[in-house]
Amino acid sequence: TTVTASYIATPADFMISVHDTVAPISITLPPLASVPFGRRFIIIDESGTANTNVITVVAAVGETINLAATSPINAKHGSMTVVARPVGWQII
């Protein structure tokens, strides 16, 4: 999936490529209950602007990413891979 603005991921997504952002954006992960444990999502800064237009990965309401509600991608061409675990999303 290619996005240029904030996006709510679906269970069908796998890799979410962020292109040509002109402002910070957020990528919201689907609720853990909607995906099997072990399911992975890759979020990547394809355009190389995350150092100025931060991509914030957001857990669904009441869920966490490494025990936090959000996690940033803030390096040029940075990426994040998360996996669904019983206790929340884990960055790998």
N, C-alpha and C positions, 0 to 999 in steps of 0.2 A: 504494500500500500504506500503510495506517495502522497505526502501532505505538505501544504504550504501555510497552514494555520492550525490552531488548536484542534485536537482530534480525540474522540473517544474510541479506543480500540474495541474490536469485537472478538469473540472467540475464534473467528475464521482468520484473523490476521496472524502473520508470523513475523515478517520484517516490516517495520514502519520507517520509511525513508523520508527525512525532513529536507525539503528543498526550498531555496529562495525565500527565506523568512526575512521580513523587514522589521519584526518586533519579536520579543520573547513569546514563546508558545508553551502550551502544556499538552502532554499526551497522557490521557487517563486510561489506566489498565482496566480490563473487565473484572467484574467481581470473581473472586476465587471460586465461588459456587458454580460458576458457568464454565469452568475449564477443569480438566483432570489434573491431579497433582503430577508434577513433572513437565507440564506444558511450559514452553519457552516463548518469549517475545524478544525480538531484537529491535532496538530503536537506534537509528544512526543519523548523524548530521552529514548528509551527503553534500551540502553546499558549502560547508566549512565556515559557518557563521555563528556557531554556538558560543564562541568566545565573546561575542557582543550581543547576540540574541539567544539567551539561554533557553534550552529545552528542559522543561521541568516534567519529570515523569511522576505521575500522581496515582496513588492507590485509590481504589474505590472507597467510599465512605465506610469507616470502621475497620479498614484493613491497613497494612503497612508494607513498606519496602525496606528491608533491613531495619525494622522496628521504627521507621519514621513514616510520616504521611506522604512525603515527597522525596525525590532524589534528582539532583540536577545533572545535566550534561552541559558542561561549560568550557569545553576545549574544542578547538577547530577540528572538524572531522571526527569528533568523539562519538562513542557509542556506548550502549548499555544493553546487556542481556540479562533478563530476569527469568526466574523459574518459579512456578507455583509450588509452594510448600504448604504443609498443614497449618503452619503458624503465620503465614503471610508470604509475600513475594521476597525472593532472595536474589541479590545481584550476584552473578557468576562471571 
